[in-house]
Amino acid sequence: MKNFLKTYKSVIILLVAIIIGTIVGLVFKEKAAILSPFGDIFINLMFIIIIPLVFLSITTAIAKMKQPKRLGKIMVITVIMFLLTGLIALLVGVFSTYKVKLIETKDSETIKNSLVSVEEQEQKDKKEDESILQIVANTLTVNDFSKLLSKSNIIALIVASILFGIAMNMAGDSAKPVEEFLDSCYAIILKLNQIVIWYAPIGLGCYFATMVGKFGESIAVGYAKLFVIYTIVALLFYVVFYTICAFIAGGKRGVVAFWKNIIPSTLTAVGTCSSAACIPVNIEASRKMGISDDISGTVVSLGTSFHKDGSMIGSVFKIMFLVCLFGINPGIGQIIGVSILANLLITGVPIGGGTISEMLILTMMGFPLQALPILTVIATLIDAPATLLNAAGDPNVSMLVARAVDGKDWMDKNKIDNKEIKE
């Protein structure tokens, strides 16, 4: 019992804080918003850490690589794993909703009445037409160094970090002073990350109190049904699929390592509804699982933008909700195709990608544009469980990449905090 409490003390404290926050939100409702600043402090501190953590974790790992080809191998396998897990998530979304009536007729009228004109919203979100190549260029690069310091340009930061690390590797011994300096900075950032995580129980507790107090009783029956079904599917995917992946990556030890270290990341995802805010926690969790720094830094950083299991499933739920609402009968192929395109827009357009992808769903499926607010409400409702999958899936994929790159003994090669993990 003592060993259990010692091992899971931080997780238990975090869970208790969130439960207390939830109770406070249910009891005091909107008045719980007074606690919002304490939650915002935690979120803001996490965002402050993101930029240096991503840069230092990727750069230092690549600079130390003895085999330059290793980076290419990591990148290729990472992309393959992202595609495979994303496709599986998409199929889970399709098969869990295709024969399910997400909304009853009596509830559909209530929701249809909530439709408002989106003409002003369309004008607000309308941007200059850009070619695909221009979108790619604007996503991968920025025109000013200072813009790399914004979390909105995280993909460009990853690219710059990889290039900087490669340049350091090529410079050889002359880059040693810089490498040592960045190593020291990385060690400091990791300690700073620990300090911020110590504040997590207070921050997340207050965040949950505010969130529950604001949205606890403001959900229509139809939306509530979708939320419940999506949450069940997300939790099953989270427990079953990620356990299978962890077992494939490391056997029983892999499963133990994953579930021992993923809970803080899970709670952060649910509490903040931000994949970016989970980057520091995910990198720390990956290191504790025994994943090498170059793999964890690359996969977690890229996964924040390009690996979204929860969003994949969510896109299918949005489509099927409108299918039930408006009484149409699309084919599975059409649903899968539109969902893939919608998620490509979310990842390819960091700012406003969600709204653009929802407009694409409406247009390609033939739904009225006035239904945009419905998709916005759904996106808000499923945000927490979707972020849970988006965030928790990254360390999970990191394990698979580590298995493919470092071999079956990857956990022993990269011992960090796995001494307590036994067969």
Long-range contacts (C-beta under 8 A, 24 or more apart in sequence): 7-260, 7-420, 8-263, 10-197, 10-264, 11-263, 11-264, 11-267, 13-201, 14-200, 14-201, 14-204, 14-263, 14-264, 14-267, 15-263, 15-267, 16-201, 17-200, 17-201, 17-202, 17-204, 17-205, 18-204, 18-205, 18-208, 18-267, 18-271, 20-205, 20-209, 21-204, 21-205, 21-206, 21-207, 21-208, 21-209, 21-212, 22-208, 22-209, 22-212, 24-205, 24-209, 24-212, 24-213, 25-208, 25-209, 25-210, 25-211, 25-212, 25-213, 25-214, 25-216, 26-212, 26-213, 26-216, 28-209, 28-213, 29-213, 29-216, 29-217, 30-213, 30-214, 31-213, 32-209, 32-210, 32-212, 32-213, 32-214, 33-210, 33-213, 33-214, 35-206, 35-209, 35-210, 36-206, 36-207, 36-210, 37-206, 38-202, 38-203, 38-206, 39-203, 39-204, 39-205, 39-206, 39-207, 39-208, 39-209, 39-210, 39-271, 41-199, 41-203, 42-196, 42-199, 42-200, 42-202, 42-203, 42-204, 42-206, 42-207, 43-203, 43-207, 43-272, 43-274, 43-277, 45-196, 45-199, 45-203, 46-196, 46-268, 46-272, 46-277, 46-280, 46-281, 47-151, 47-276, 47-277, 49-189, 49-192, 49-193, 49-196, 49-280, 50-151, 50-154, 50-276, 50-277, 50-279, 50-280, 51-148, 51-149, 51-150, 51-151, 51-157, 52-185, 52-189, 53-189, 53-193, 53-279, 53-280, 53-283, 54-154, 54-157, 54-158, 54-161, 54-279, 54-297, 54-301, 55-157, 55-160, 55-161, 55-164, 56-182, 56-185, 56-186, 56-189, 57-186, 57-283, 57-293, 57-296, 57-297, 57-301, 58-158, 58-161, 58-162, 58-165, 58-294, 58-297, 58-298, 58-301, 59-161, 59-164, 59-165, 59-168, 59-182, 60-165, 60-179, 60-182, 60-183, 60-186, 60-293, 61-165, 61-292, 61-293, 61-294, 61-297, 61-298, 62-161, 62-162, 62-165, 62-166, 62-168, 62-169, 62-294, 63-165, 63-168, 63-169, 63-175, 63-179, 63-182, 64-179, 64-294, 65-165, 65-169, 65-294, 68-166, 68-169, 70-294, 70-405, 71-162, 71-166, 71-294, 71-298, 73-405, 74-294, 74-295, 74-298, 74-299, 74-401, 74-405, 75-298, 77-400, 77-401, 77-404, 77-405, 78-298, 78-299, 78-302, 78-303, 78-397, 78-401, 81-397, 81-400, 81-401, 82-302, 82-303, 82-306, 82-307, 82-397, 85-241, 85-245, 85-307, 85-309, 85-393, 85-396, 85-397, 86-307, 86-308, 86-309, 86-312, 86-343, 88-241, 89-237, 89-309, 89-310, 89-312, 89-313, 89-389, 90-312, 90-313, 90-315, 90-316, 90-336, 90-339, 90-340, 91-336, 92-233, 92-237, 92-241, 92-313, 93-233, 93-312, 93-313, 93-314, 93-315, 93-316, 93-317, 93-339, 94-316, 94-332, 94-335, 94-336, 94-339, 96-229, 96-233, 96-313, 97-229, 97-316, 97-317, 97-320, 98-320, 98-332, 98-335, 100-229, 100-320, 101-324, 102-222, 102-225, 102-226, 102-229, 102-317, 102-320, 102-321, 102-324, 103-222, 103-225, 103-226, 103-321, 103-324, 103-325, 104-221, 104-222, 104-225, 107-220, 107-221, 107-222, 107-225, 108-222, 108-324, 108-325, 110-220, 110-221, 110-222, 111-220, 111-222, 111-223, 111-325, 111-374, 112-325, 114-220, 114-373, 114-374, 114-377, 115-368, 115-370, 115-371, 115-373, 115-374, 116-370, 116-373, 117-370, 118-369, 118-370, 118-372, 118-373, 121-372, 122-359, 122-369, 125-352, 125-355, 125-356, 125-359, 127-352, 135-348, 135-349, 136-348, 139-348, 139-349, 139-350, 151-276, 152-350, 152-351, 153-350, 154-276, 154-301, 154-304, 154-305, 154-350, 155-305, 155-350, 158-298, 158-301, 158-302, 161-301, 162-298, 190-284, 193-280, 193-281, 193-284, 194-284, 196-280, 197-264, 197-280, 197-281, 197-284, 200-264, 200-267, 200-268, 203-271, 204-267, 204-268, 204-271, 204-272, 207-271, 207-272, 208-271, 211-271, 219-381, 223-377, 223-378, 223-381, 226-317, 226-321, 226-378, 226-381, 226-382, 227-381, 227-382, 229-317, 230-313, 230-314, 230-317, 230-381, 230-382, 230-385, 230-386, 231-382, 231-385, 233-313, 234-310, 234-313, 234-382, 234-385, 234-386, 234-388, 234-389, 235-385, 237-309, 237-313, 237-389, 238-266, 238-388, 238-389, 238-392, 242-392, 242-393, 242-396, 245-396, 245-397, 245-399, 245-400, 246-396, 246-399, 248-400, 248-403, 249-399, 249-400, 249-402, 249-403, 249-410, 250-290, 250-399, 250-403, 250-410, 250-411, 252-423, 253-411, 253-418, 253-421, 253-422, 253-423, 254-289, 254-399, 254-411, 256-421, 256-422, 257-288, 257-289, 257-290, 257-399, 257-411, 257-418, 257-421, 258-289, 258-395, 258-396, 258-399, 260-288, 260-421, 261-285, 261-286, 261-288, 261-289, 261-395, 261-417, 262-392, 262-395, 262-396, 265-391, 265-392, 265-395, 266-388, 266-391, 266-392, 268-391, 269-384, 269-387, 269-388, 269-390, 269-391, 269-392, 270-384, 270-385, 270-387, 270-388, 272-387, 273-383, 273-384, 273-387, 274-387, 275-304, 275-308, 275-387, 275-390, 275-391, 276-304, 278-304, 278-387, 278-391, 278-394, 279-304, 282-391, 282-394, 282-395, 285-395, 286-394, 286-395, 286-398, 287-416, 287-417, 288-416, 288-417, 288-418, 289-395, 289-398, 289-399, 289-411, 289-416, 289-418, 290-402, 290-410, 290-411, 290-412, 290-413, 290-414, 290-415, 290-416, 290-418, 290-421, 291-395, 291-398, 291-399, 291-402, 291-410, 291-414, 292-402, 292-406, 292-410, 292-413, 292-414, 295-398, 295-401, 295-402, 295-405, 295-406, 296-395, 296-398, 299-394, 299-397, 299-398, 299-401, 300-394, 300-395, 300-398, 303-393, 303-394, 303-397, 303-398, 304-390, 304-391, 304-394, 305-347, 305-350, 306-347, 307-390, 307-393, 307-394, 307-397, 308-343, 308-346, 308-347, 308-386, 308-389, 308-390, 309-389, 309-390, 309-393, 310-382, 310-385, 310-386, 310-387, 310-388, 310-389, 310-390, 310-393, 311-343, 311-346, 311-386, 311-390, 312-339, 312-343, 313-386, 313-389, 314-378, 314-379, 314-382, 314-386, 315-339, 315-342, 315-343, 315-357, 315-361, 317-378, 317-382, 318-358, 318-361, 318-375, 318-378, 318-379, 319-361, 319-365, 321-374, 321-378, 322-361, 322-362, 322-365, 322-367, 322-371, 322-374, 322-375, 323-365, 325-371, 325-374, 326-367, 326-371, 328-365, 328-366, 330-365, 334-365, 338-364, 338-365, 354-379
